[in-house]
């Protein structure tokens, strides 16, 4: 099929004139996809609906391009008067177009990167090649680099937080569209091939249109586990081994004298199936199922790769010699075919396949898709499997087959090192309050302490320390515990059982949410002792897993240094850390600290906490590993990973870092293999630079480094904190304003995750999870958690110190201090995505006109102050002046997002007025999906 020249809906980027020649392919792709969605709407919904969609598009573009107020008024009248069915079709059309525009943008990023690589251009920031060049230029010796890598840990951790609003079926359709676009890019198509590609694209868009966008039921935890595993099939199984291969190749090319057989320092992690904080659906049985599903996925991958290797290595020992070890491995194969007697590699792989199949049945009751040729014993551990693969590699390398060993076999070896039989380590996480209640009941029923909750912190520490010195257990199968205690004990006992089954790497961490004191960690140590994960060797307590505090609120971050100092001063806890290779991991919460104190204060207190923790652990001879709980949006610690890692204080990274990857960010980063590889590479590159270089060396011209800026940040933070807290927590009626002017209630009703929206059944902001808090503000286009308070802080500080001198100081901080520049850059991005005109329509949903004018007026005033401050500090005339890619993206997509906001407001009005038509509710939820797709990092 040759695409028609007509069908104008979505096909013209009227708001994007003067695109550069390198961006022309992006424009062409968006026009192509827009024409296809227009054709689909016309064919499936009729010409009248198509005409409405096109009229909405033209008015939206007119308003975005020319700020034409008449066009906006016409748009509002048109949308507000649409029949329900037509309105749903309009919402779906614009939602799908934004999905397609995202696909086109992603494909353009791949296209530009390939063009850059083909041209042999200079390596860019975030490339491993660029990083190695920087390290060499700064005089970092290869031995220093090798030592860093030998002790490194870089781990993105996938979580199931509910801001990923796309169904798996939708993501699958979108990947098909991306593949067809990519095929047009990679090769010169014949007319026949082009017609076939056109037809395939049109079919894929039609499939997307006819696929249900919303889930009829809330996701179960097991569904979330399966969704997470899908990214391994799509990206991680292939790209993680390739990442290692690329780094080793680059290192060998630069330092051929050095041995660069890298340890498995890059590992993915997961919270899905182990995160119990506020999620009653995560149980011991769910944890078992999660690991079973993960293990089955890993083993199925190994089975497929072993089968493929058998086809790739039909090497005859009549033509090439082989090692005795390989000959012995082949002799143990169940393959007795006379046709393969001279093919030891294939026979050995058939035996390996049989052992993997037996392992899958033994570990997971998993039946392989392709049956083995005979019986063989299961592998007792991944190390046994890895040893067999090493026999193949050594034989190939020793007999002229090094090239054959380097490809699929090398990648499989690396995959086994990284994924084992468990796929990804699952972190256990629970709230400290639950641990406290569990320990209190154990102590009470054992007769050790009748009322643990009444003890002071000092008394708790003394009691728990004495219990940890003794191997005597508190729990008994003959005592009757409450449901909560039984559930918590079951989790820890299941963890011990699963570690024995899948290996210690399967469950290495226990994370404590809302840590506010040393006793919180000692309580977990006690629970680990009860379950056999803390044992005694030669009378000394030994930990089998890491105990990780999570400091979340502003107060907890401020107390994090003293809390850890108190723990490390405690002899029993220091011995526990010694049993974990003298490494203490600490997690820092970006989301709740932001909700608690606002964006600027959250960022500053996180920075200060890292500095304090680095000093405390160094003083105690302990290595610090930081775990950054970053969300997708700037309001939850999001933003570019490369800049974020380099913005850490000096000495905070130390070659080891873990970072959460949450919600829609997982799909955006890792659904496409090429984009996934790029994002994985960025994490490694930034970690090496932050560990081996001093990103803050240019900060301050007076020789004191970044510390010279600390008093300025301290004052700005205090002022911003006051402005934010005054609005959110001290303004009467603010909770009402928030709940009426955003779709928070409708988001809580959307089936996008297994976790409730609030920790408790209340309307308080304190009890609301940070995810729906930020997600709601993004839907109404205010993004308030990502910037509020900064403008007021700068304005007042400049009044205190003098505008000319103060502004010059802030401009110097912006130029030379990565931390301050990253804060500024993220606010710049967030403000560019806001729209006060659209936000005013949401404010109109607030029933009380006095409250509406008061709160929205304050928000507008602060937006204007922040906007002025950002431009003045950067010395720029407009937002995103130094980010042309994002500026282009906003220019391309936002005119098509604005109608969704207008429709959402009207549907919210109808829904809240009592209209019970299911189409209204469905339209709200589809519009939430579309707006999230348009913003790309909304939760």
HELIX and SHEET records of a PDB file:
HELIX    1   1 UNK A   21  UNK A   23  5                                   3    
HELIX    2   2 UNK A   24  UNK A   45  1                                  22    
HELIX    3   3 UNK A   47  UNK A   66  1                                  20    
HELIX    4   4 UNK A   69  UNK A   80  1                                  12    
HELIX    5   5 UNK A   84  UNK A  118  1                                  35    
HELIX    6   6 UNK A  128  UNK A  137  1                                  10    
HELIX    7   7 UNK A  142  UNK A  150  1                                   9    
HELIX    8   8 UNK A  168  UNK A  186  1                                  19    
HELIX    9   9 UNK A  191  UNK A  209  1                                  19    
HELIX   10  10 UNK A  221  UNK A  231  1                                  11    
HELIX   11  11 UNK A  232  UNK A  236  3                                   5    
HELIX   12  12 UNK A  237  UNK A  254  1                                  18    
HELIX   13  13 UNK A  284  UNK A  312  1                                  29    
HELIX   14  14 UNK A  324  UNK A  331  1                                   8    
HELIX   15  15 UNK A  338  UNK A  340  5                                   3    
HELIX   16  16 UNK A  344  UNK A  364  1                                  21    
HELIX   17  17 UNK A  382  UNK A  398  1                                  17    
HELIX   18  18 UNK A  402  UNK A  404  1                                   3    
HELIX   19  19 UNK A  405  UNK A  409  3                                   5    
HELIX   20  20 UNK A  410  UNK A  419  1                                  10    
HELIX   21  21 UNK A  432  UNK A  445  1                                  14    
HELIX   22  22 UNK A  452  UNK A  454  5                                   3    
HELIX   23  23 UNK A  457  UNK A  468  1                                  12    
HELIX   24  24 UNK A  483  UNK A  502  1                                  20    
HELIX   25  25 UNK A  504  UNK A  506  5                                   3    
HELIX   26  26 UNK A  518  UNK A  531  1                                  14    
HELIX   27  27 UNK A  554  UNK A  569  1                                  16    
HELIX   28  28 UNK A  571  UNK A  578  1                                   8    
HELIX   29  29 UNK A  590  UNK A  597  1                                   8    
HELIX   30  30 UNK A  599  UNK A  619  1                                  21    
HELIX   31  31 UNK A  634  UNK A  636  5                                   3    
HELIX   32  32 UNK A  641  UNK A  646  1                                   6    
HELIX   33  33 UNK A  664  UNK A  670  1                                   7    
HELIX   34  34 UNK A  673  UNK A  692  1                                  20    
HELIX   35  35 UNK A  705  UNK A  709  5                                   5    
HELIX   36  36 UNK A  710  UNK A  728  1                                  19    
HELIX   37  37 UNK A  734  UNK A  741  1                                   8    
HELIX   38  38 UNK A  744  UNK A  748  1                                   5    
HELIX   39  39 UNK A  765  UNK A  767  5                                   3    
HELIX   40  40 UNK A  770  UNK A  779  1                                  10    
HELIX   41  41 UNK A  784  UNK A  786  5                                   3    
HELIX   42  42 UNK A  790  UNK A  801  1                                  12    
HELIX   43  43 UNK A  803  UNK A  816  1                                  14    
HELIX   44  44 UNK A  818  UNK A  832  1                                  15    
HELIX   45  45 UNK A  836  UNK A  843  1                                   8    
HELIX   46  46 UNK A  849  UNK A  874  1                                  26    
HELIX   47  47 UNK A  884  UNK A  912  1                                  29    
HELIX   48  48 UNK A  918  UNK A  935  1                                  18    
SHEET    1   A 9 UNK A 425  UNK A 426  0                                        
SHEET    2   A 9 UNK A 269  UNK A 270  1                                        
SHEET    3   A 9 UNK A 153  UNK A 158  1                                        
SHEET    4   A 9 UNK A 656  UNK A 661  1                                        
SHEET    5   A 9 UNK A 623  UNK A 629  1                                        
SHEET    6   A 9 UNK A 583  UNK A 589  1                                        
SHEET    7   A 9 UNK A 546  UNK A 551  1                                        
SHEET    8   A 9 UNK A 509  UNK A 513  1                                        
SHEET    9   A 9 UNK A 428  UNK A 431  1                                        
SHEET    1   B 2 UNK A 534  UNK A 537  0                                        
SHEET    2   B 2 UNK A 540  UNK A 543 -1                                        
END                                                                             
